[in-house]
Amino acid sequence: MISTKGYRYNIPWNLFLITVGAVIFSLGLKAIAVPHGFITGGISGVCLLVYYATDIFSPGFWYFIVNIPLFLLGWIYVSKRFFYYSTFGMLISAAAIDLISIEIGIKDPILSALAGGAIMGTGAGIILHSLGSAGGADILAVILNQKFNLRMGAFFFFFNIIIFTFSLTVLDLDIMLYSLAQTFITAQTLDYVLSMFNQRKMVLIISDYSQQIADQVLEKIRHGATFLDGSGAYSGQPKKILLTVVNNHELKRVEEIVFTTDPDAFVIMENTFNVLGKRFSSPKVY
């Protein structure tokens, strides 16, 4: 399992993430979305609407102008460090949007929406793995995530519904729907990229041999485990419920330990979006 825990507060690492993510996002925007007349979500979508409606200045210029008030919110509600990283991300994004001039020759609009959404979601997710953002709606997403634990992908999707409603005054209905599909893919990809290095499996094991299973988990997998007190609803007999959290590739080893020890064990496995603590992720402080 790849871990970036030790690099989280390293300045070159954060600048690298922001730069790579911004270039990837801009590639999806300029090489796929713009040639098809799609709008993207977030503030970049607002800027594209203004650009399509007025044909004045460039999308990168509008992106720079609209970001100014949002950066003040980042300074006030997040941190100065977040502000500085996000300023770098915004400048890189604005430059990349204007400098990228290639077009990926995907003719089918549905395939274009899928490809554009996947590329832009990957880029946005890489940026948000850093301690900054690319500006725009990313700043609002980080503020709401920090204050109310609102998932960033969900925020972007619902924020974009409002943008697409207004886009009907500028775009054809078909283009708006393709853009909506593209944004849905972007939001899903974003959430996946954000969780792919932090997602773990929570395992609950109910067995008459909980202690033996726990001993093997500690010895063979070298993960901690916790006993929860429970009782059978029908029998009323006390039960020790074993709780442990493992990486995805360790899950089969846990299954082997459990069912070799007790073929009648009852096991619940659940995806977790994020696990904080020793051996896993540390809380992210912007």
Secondary structure, DSSP 8 states (H G I E B T S, - for coil): ----GGGTT-HHHHHHHHHHHHHHHHHHIIIIIGGGT---SHHHHHHHHHHHHH--S-HHHHHHHHHHHHHHHHHHHT-HHHHHHHHHHHHHHHHHHHH---------HHHHHHHHHHHHHHHHHHHHTTTS--STHHHHHHHHHHHH---HHHHHHHHHHHHHHHHTTTS-HHHHHHHHHHHHHHHHHHHHHHHTTT-EEEEEEE-TTHHHHHHHIIIII----EEEEEE-TTT--EEEEEEEEE-GGGHHHHHHHHHHH-TT-EEEEEEES--BSTTSB-----
